[in-house]
Amino acid sequence: MKKDFLSIVITGHVDHGKSTLIGRLLLETGSLPKEKIEEIKKISRQLGKDTEMAYLTDQLEEERRQNMTIDTTQIFFKSRKRNYVIIDSPGHLELIKNMITGSSLAQAAILIVDTAEGVKEQTRRHAYIISMLGITNVIAVLNKMDLVNYSREKFKAISGEIEKFFKTLDIKPSFIIPISAKEGVNISKNHSRLAWYKGPTFLEALDSLKTPAKAARKFLRFPVQDIYGAGGKKIMVGKILSGTLSKGEEIKLLPSYSEARVSAIEIFGKTPSKAKAGENIGIVLDKDLAVKRGDVFIDKRNSAGLTGRFKGDIFWMSSAPLEINKPLNLRLATQEVKCVAEKIEERIDSSTFQTIEENAKQVRINESAVVIFKTDRPLVIEKFSEVEELGRFVLERDSNLVGAGIIT
């Protein structure tokens, strides 16, 4: 049988053990070549440490010096049930932009907590971002159980705290699991030190998560990424975000509402009769439409959200605050427009989830907010829960990323 595939992001406060957990996973699933294990041992000896699993993922010399993950790295492994890609996200506060970039690609999230240190402000902030990005497949792992002598009482106390703050986000963790990534306890095998724990191992919990519903079952959404001329043909290329597309099908182009029929589908020199969500394709139409990057093809009989005003939940990442009516650049899929914040309905503390102010005039760094945006021309949008790529956007100012958000 063809294996399932799941992308996961591992988040949490800096130095709570994300990289060590990933290294242990790779080791226990047989995903490491011998030369990589030897490299880890060599690096560890040079630094005067025991073999450090974290060095598997912290590849940069700078990371090894600072003991902190800097970039967002993608790592592949597989269990007997499915294939995985791990998105290792930084935990340090100043690196939160990278963490959002990583989380936005994920179908599931692992929130790691150092059992000895407990829940930190950055733990809560990462949990908020997970909820903001619409990730509902969440596993909380209580790492470094070896530092608290595998205490059941300590595990129960922190588990209760995690459940309490997740409840304020309207998320219920699928599992809360005690582990020691450094000692390899409860990663893929049960251990006598956790005899009181009756739940699944971390790998068993991962394998039990459900893969999100296939976007192919939804209506067609095909944003145009580019237009090429080849052999006298005009080819519109892009990625199908949802639905399917067939040769001979009549489709509609937004925002112009022009209609045409698909005369050919091209994928790397092939000409299939049908394409589906997730595939990067080129299409040729039976008539010459005025198509540009950012336009979106949809089903002829299906409507789509086309609007110049919408409400978004955002996370602000710039030291210069978001202010009402100050120009911003907004990117959503391949669409790019100018916009302003027309109204800031609510400012939110992203670590406590408490409302700071209603009808605010600005949003400051590391705060969240509910904002009504007005764009200089209509956008094709969807709820994030329906089509992620058309319900997720980033905000830029002077070519710098300053915010990110979703449409709910």
C-alpha positions as CSV (number, residue, x, y, z in Angstrom):
1,M,0.0,0.0,0.0
2,K,1.1,3.5,-0.7
3,K,2.3,5.2,2.5
4,D,0.6,8.3,3.9
5,F,2.6,11.5,4.2
6,L,2.5,14.1,7.0
7,S,4.5,17.3,7.5
8,I,5.1,18.3,11.1
9,V,6.7,21.4,12.8
10,I,8.5,21.0,16.1
11,T,8.2,24.2,18.2
12,G,8.9,25.4,21.7
13,H,11.1,27.6,23.9
14,V,14.8,27.8,23.1
15,D,16.9,24.9,24.5
16,H,13.9,22.8,25.5
17,G,15.3,20.0,23.3
18,K,13.8,20.2,19.8
19,S,17.0,19.3,17.9
20,T,17.8,16.5,20.3
21,L,14.3,15.0,19.8
22,I,14.7,15.2,16.0
23,G,18.1,13.5,16.2
24,R,16.7,10.8,18.4
25,L,13.8,10.2,16.0
26,L,16.2,9.9,13.0
27,L,18.4,7.4,14.9
28,E,15.5,5.2,16.1
29,T,13.8,5.0,12.8
30,G,17.0,4.0,11.0
31,S,17.2,7.2,9.0
32,L,20.9,7.9,9.7
33,P,23.8,6.8,7.5
34,K,26.9,5.5,9.4
35,E,29.0,8.5,8.3
36,K,26.6,10.9,9.9
37,I,26.7,9.1,13.2
38,E,30.5,9.3,13.1
39,E,30.4,13.0,12.3
40,I,28.2,13.6,15.4
41,K,30.7,11.7,17.6
42,K,33.6,13.7,16.2
43,I,31.9,17.1,16.7
44,S,30.9,16.1,20.2
45,R,34.5,15.0,21.1
46,Q,35.8,18.3,19.7
47,L,33.4,20.2,22.0
48,G,34.2,18.0,25.0
49,K,30.7,16.7,25.2
50,D,28.9,13.3,25.2
51,T,27.4,12.4,21.8
52,E,24.9,15.1,21.1
53,M,21.9,14.1,19.0
54,A,21.1,17.8,18.5
55,Y,24.1,18.1,16.1
56,L,22.2,16.1,13.5
57,T,19.9,19.1,12.8
58,D,22.0,22.0,13.9
59,Q,24.3,21.8,10.9
60,L,25.6,25.4,11.0
61,E,28.9,26.1,12.8
62,E,27.2,29.2,14.3
63,E,24.4,27.1,15.7
64,R,26.9,24.7,17.3
65,R,28.7,27.7,19.0
66,Q,25.5,29.3,20.2
67,N,23.6,26.0,21.0
68,M,20.5,27.4,19.3
69,T,18.7,26.5,16.0
70,I,18.9,29.5,13.6
71,D,17.2,28.4,10.4
72,T,14.1,26.5,9.6
73,T,15.3,23.1,8.4
74,Q,13.3,20.3,6.6
75,I,14.3,16.7,7.5
76,F,12.7,13.5,6.1
77,F,12.2,10.2,7.9
78,K,9.7,7.4,7.8
79,S,8.0,5.0,10.2
80,R,6.3,1.7,9.2
81,K,3.0,3.5,8.7
82,R,3.9,6.8,6.9
83,N,6.5,9.2,5.5
84,Y,7.3,12.4,7.4
85,V,8.9,15.7,6.8
86,I,10.0,17.5,10.0
87,I,10.2,21.3,9.9
88,D,12.6,22.2,12.7
89,S,11.8,25.7,13.9
90,P,13.8,28.1,16.0
91,G,12.7,28.7,19.6
92,H,14.6,32.0,20.2
93,L,12.3,35.1,20.4
94,E,14.2,37.0,17.7
95,L,13.9,34.1,15.3
96,I,10.1,33.9,15.4
97,K,9.8,34.9,11.8
98,N,11.5,31.7,10.8
99,M,9.3,29.8,13.2
100,I,6.1,31.2,11.5
101,T,7.6,30.4,8.0
102,G,8.1,26.8,9.2
103,S,4.7,26.3,10.9
104,S,2.8,27.7,7.9
105,L,4.0,24.6,5.9
106,A,2.9,22.0,8.5
107,Q,-0.1,19.7,8.9
108,A,0.7,18.9,12.5
109,A,2.7,20.5,15.3
110,I,4.8,19.2,18.2
111,L,5.1,21.6,21.2
112,I,8.1,20.6,23.3
113,V,8.4,21.6,27.0
114,D,11.4,21.2,29.3
115,T,9.8,19.4,32.3
116,A,12.4,20.8,34.7
117,E,11.8,24.4,33.5
118,G,8.1,24.2,32.8
119,V,6.0,26.4,30.4
120,K,7.7,29.6,29.4
121,E,6.4,32.8,27.7
122,Q,7.8,31.6,24.4
123,T,6.1,28.2,24.8
124,R,2.7,30.1,25.1
125,R,3.6,32.3,22.1
126,H,4.4,29.3,19.9
127,A,1.2,27.7,21.0
128,Y,-0.7,30.8,20.0
129,I,1.0,30.8,16.5
130,I,0.1,27.1,16.0
131,S,-3.5,28.0,16.7
132,M,-3.4,31.1,14.6
133,L,-2.2,29.0,11.6
134,G,-5.1,26.6,12.0
135,I,-3.0,23.5,13.0
136,T,-5.3,21.3,15.0
137,N,-3.1,18.1,15.0
138,V,-1.0,18.9,18.1
139,I,1.2,16.8,20.4
140,A,2.7,18.2,23.5
141,V,5.9,16.4,24.7
142,L,7.3,16.9,28.1
143,N,11.0,16.5,27.5
144,K,14.0,16.0,29.9
145,M,12.0,13.8,32.2
146,D,15.4,12.4,33.3
147,L,16.1,15.8,35.1
148,V,13.1,15.3,37.3
149,N,13.7,11.6,38.0
150,Y,10.8,10.7,35.8
151,S,8.4,12.1,38.3
152,R,4.7,11.4,37.7
153,E,3.7,14.3,39.9
154,K,5.8,16.8,37.9
155,F,4.4,15.4,34.6
156,K,0.8,15.8,35.9
157,A,1.4,19.3,37.1
158,I,2.8,20.6,33.8
159,S,0.2,18.6,31.8
160,G,-2.5,20.4,33.6
161,E,-1.0,23.8,32.9
162,I,-0.6,22.9,29.2
163,E,-4.3,21.7,28.9
164,K,-5.4,24.9,30.6
165,F,-3.7,27.3,28.2
166,F,-4.6,25.2,25.1
167,K,-8.2,25.4,26.2
168,T,-8.1,29.2,25.9
169,L,-7.0,28.7,22.3
170,D,-9.8,26.3,21.6
171,I,-7.4,23.5,20.9
172,K,-7.2,20.1,22.6
173,P,-3.8,18.4,22.3
174,S,-4.1,15.0,20.7
175,F,-1.5,13.7,23.3
176,I,0.7,14.9,26.1
177,I,3.6,12.6,26.3
178,P,6.6,12.3,28.8
179,I,10.0,11.6,27.1
180,S,13.7,12.0,27.5
181,A,15.1,12.7,24.1
182,K,18.7,12.6,25.3
183,E,18.3,9.2,26.9
184,G,15.9,7.9,24.2
185,V,13.1,7.1,26.7
186,N,9.6,6.8,25.3
187,I,10.5,7.8,21.8
188,S,9.8,4.5,20.0
189,K,9.9,2.1,23.0
190,N,8.3,1.9,26.4
191,H,10.7,2.2,29.4
192,S,10.6,0.9,32.9
193,R,11.4,4.4,34.3
194,L,7.9,5.4,33.0
195,A,6.0,2.4,34.2
196,W,3.3,4.7,35.5
197,Y,2.6,6.1,32.0
198,K,0.0,4.1,30.1
199,G,-0.2,6.1,26.9
200,P,1.5,5.7,23.5
201,T,5.2,6.3,22.7
202,F,6.0,9.5,20.8
203,L,6.3,7.6,17.5
204,E,3.1,5.7,18.1
205,A,1.3,9.0,18.8
206,L,2.7,10.5,15.6
207,D,1.5,7.5,13.5
208,S,-2.0,7.8,15.0
209,L,-2.5,11.4,13.8
210,K,-5.0,11.7,11.0
211,T,-3.8,13.3,7.7
212,P,-5.9,16.4,6.8
213,A,-8.6,15.9,4.1
214,K,-7.4,16.0,0.6
215,A,-7.8,19.4,-1.1
216,A,-8.6,17.6,-4.4
217,R,-12.2,17.1,-3.1
218,K,-12.9,20.8,-3.0
219,F,-13.6,23.4,-5.8
220,L,-10.9,24.3,-8.3
221,R,-8.5,27.1,-7.2
222,F,-5.5,27.6,-9.5
223,P,-3.5,30.8,-9.0
224,V,-1.3,31.9,-12.0
225,Q,2.3,32.0,-11.1
226,D,3.7,32.9,-14.5
227,I,2.9,33.0,-18.2
228,Y,5.2,31.6,-20.9
229,G,5.2,31.6,-24.7
230,A,6.4,28.4,-26.3
231,G,5.9,27.0,-29.8
232,G,3.3,29.6,-30.5
233,K,1.3,28.7,-27.4
234,K,0.5,30.8,-24.3
235,I,1.0,28.6,-21.3
236,M,-0.3,29.7,-17.8
237,V,1.7,27.9,-15.1
238,G,1.1,27.5,-11.3
239,K,0.1,25.0,-8.6
240,I,-3.4,23.7,-8.2
241,L,-4.3,24.5,-4.6
242,S,-7.6,22.6,-4.5
243,G,-9.9,20.7,-6.8
244,T,-9.1,19.1,-10.1
245,L,-8.8,20.3,-13.7
246,S,-9.5,18.4,-16.9
247,K,-8.8,18.9,-20.6
248,G,-11.9,20.3,-22.2
249,E,-13.2,21.8,-19.0
250,E,-14.7,25.3,-19.0
251,I,-13.1,27.6,-16.3
252,K,-13.4,31.2,-15.1
253,L,-10.6,33.7,-14.5
254,L,-10.8,36.1,-11.6
255,P,-10.9,39.0,-11.1
256,S,-11.9,39.6,-14.8
257,Y,-14.6,36.9,-14.9
258,S,-13.4,35.9,-18.4
259,E,-14.2,32.3,-19.4
260,A,-12.4,29.8,-21.6
261,R,-11.9,26.1,-22.2
262,V,-8.8,24.1,-21.3
263,S,-7.3,22.8,-24.6
264,A,-4.3,21.2,-23.0
265,I,-2.6,20.4,-19.7
266,E,1.2,20.1,-19.6
267,I,3.3,18.6,-16.8
268,F,7.1,18.3,-17.6
269,G,6.6,17.6,-21.3
270,K,3.6,15.3,-20.7
271,T,0.0,16.1,-21.7
272,P,-2.3,14.4,-19.2
273,S,-6.0,14.7,-19.5
274,K,-6.5,15.6,-15.8
275,A,-4.5,17.2,-13.0
276,K,-5.3,17.5,-9.2
277,A,-4.5,19.5,-6.1
278,G,-0.8,19.7,-5.3
279,E,0.4,19.4,-8.8
280,N,2.4,22.1,-10.6
281,I,1.1,22.4,-14.1
282,G,0.8,24.5,-17.2
283,I,-2.4,25.0,-19.1
284,V,-3.3,26.2,-22.7
285,L,-6.7,27.8,-23.3
286,D,-8.9,27.8,-26.4
287,K,-8.8,31.6,-26.6
288,D,-6.4,34.4,-25.7
289,L,-7.4,35.9,-22.3
290,A,-5.6,38.8,-20.7
291,V,-4.0,36.7,-17.9
292,K,-1.4,38.0,-15.4
293,R,0.4,36.7,-12.4
294,G,-1.9,36.6,-9.4
295,D,-5.0,35.9,-11.4
296,V,-6.9,32.8,-10.2
297,F,-8.7,30.2,-12.3
298,I,-11.8,28.6,-10.7
299,D,-14.7,26.3,-11.7
300,K,-17.1,28.0,-14.2
301,R,-20.1,27.1,-12.0
302,N,-18.5,27.9,-8.7
303,S,-18.2,31.3,-7.0
304,A,-15.1,32.4,-5.0
305,G,-14.5,35.1,-2.5
306,L,-13.4,38.2,-4.4
307,T,-13.1,41.2,-2.1
308,G,-11.2,44.4,-1.4
309,R,-11.9,44.2,2.3
310,F,-11.5,41.4,4.8
311,K,-10.8,40.5,8.4
312,G,-7.6,38.7,9.5
313,D,-6.0,37.4,12.6
314,I,-2.4,38.6,12.5
315,F,0.9,38.3,14.3
316,W,3.1,41.4,14.1
317,M,6.9,41.0,13.9
318,S,8.3,44.5,13.4
319,S,9.7,47.0,15.9
320,A,7.9,49.7,14.0
321,P,4.2,49.2,14.9
322,L,1.3,48.5,12.6
323,E,-0.8,51.6,12.4
324,I,-4.2,52.5,10.9
325,N,-4.0,53.7,7.3
326,K,-0.3,53.2,6.9
327,P,0.6,51.5,3.5
328,L,1.6,47.9,3.5
329,N,2.3,45.3,0.8
330,L,0.2,42.1,1.1
331,R,1.0,38.8,-0.5
332,L,-1.5,36.0,-0.6
333,A,-0.6,32.9,-2.8
334,T,0.7,34.6,-6.0
335,Q,-1.4,37.7,-5.5
336,E,0.2,40.9,-4.4
337,V,-1.6,44.1,-3.5
338,K,-1.2,47.3,-1.6
339,C,-3.3,47.6,1.6
340,V,-3.9,49.5,4.8
341,A,-5.2,48.4,8.2
342,E,-8.7,50.1,8.2
343,K,-9.5,49.1,11.7
344,I,-7.7,47.3,14.5
345,E,-10.6,45.6,16.4
346,E,-8.5,44.0,19.1
347,R,-4.9,43.9,20.3
348,I,-3.9,40.6,21.9
349,D,-1.0,39.6,24.1
350,S,0.4,36.6,22.3
351,S,1.8,35.0,25.4
352,T,-1.2,35.3,27.7
353,F,-3.9,35.4,25.0
354,Q,-5.6,38.3,26.9
355,T,-7.1,41.3,25.1
356,I,-4.9,44.4,25.6
357,E,-7.1,46.9,23.9
358,E,-10.2,47.1,21.7
359,N,-10.4,49.6,18.7
360,A,-6.7,50.1,19.0
361,K,-4.6,52.6,17.0
362,Q,-1.5,50.3,16.6
363,V,-0.1,46.8,17.1
364,R,3.3,46.4,18.5
365,I,6.0,43.7,18.0
366,N,5.1,40.2,19.1
367,E,1.5,41.2,19.6
368,S,-1.5,39.6,17.8
369,A,-4.5,41.4,16.6
370,V,-7.8,41.1,14.8
371,V,-7.6,43.6,11.9
372,I,-9.9,44.7,9.0
373,F,-7.7,45.3,5.9
374,K,-8.6,47.3,2.8
375,T,-6.8,46.5,-0.4
376,D,-6.2,48.7,-3.5
377,R,-7.8,46.0,-5.7
378,P,-9.9,42.9,-5.2
379,L,-8.3,39.6,-3.9
380,V,-9.4,36.0,-4.3
381,I,-9.6,34.8,-0.7
382,E,-10.8,31.7,1.2
383,K,-11.1,30.8,4.8
384,F,-7.8,29.3,6.0
385,S,-9.7,26.2,7.1
386,E,-10.9,25.7,3.5
387,V,-7.9,26.4,1.3
388,E,-4.8,27.2,3.3
389,E,-2.8,29.0,0.6
390,L,-5.7,31.4,-0.1
391,G,-6.4,32.0,3.6
392,R,-2.9,32.8,4.7
393,F,-1.1,36.0,4.0
394,V,2.1,37.9,4.8
395,L,2.6,41.7,5.2
396,E,5.6,43.6,4.0
397,R,7.0,47.1,4.5
398,D,10.0,48.3,2.5
399,S,10.5,44.7,1.2
400,N,10.8,43.4,4.8
401,L,8.4,40.8,6.4
402,V,6.6,42.6,9.2
403,G,3.5,40.4,9.8
404,A,1.6,37.3,9.0
405,G,-2.0,36.3,9.3
406,I,-4.9,34.1,8.4
407,I,-8.4,34.6,7.2
408,T,-10.9,32.9,9.6
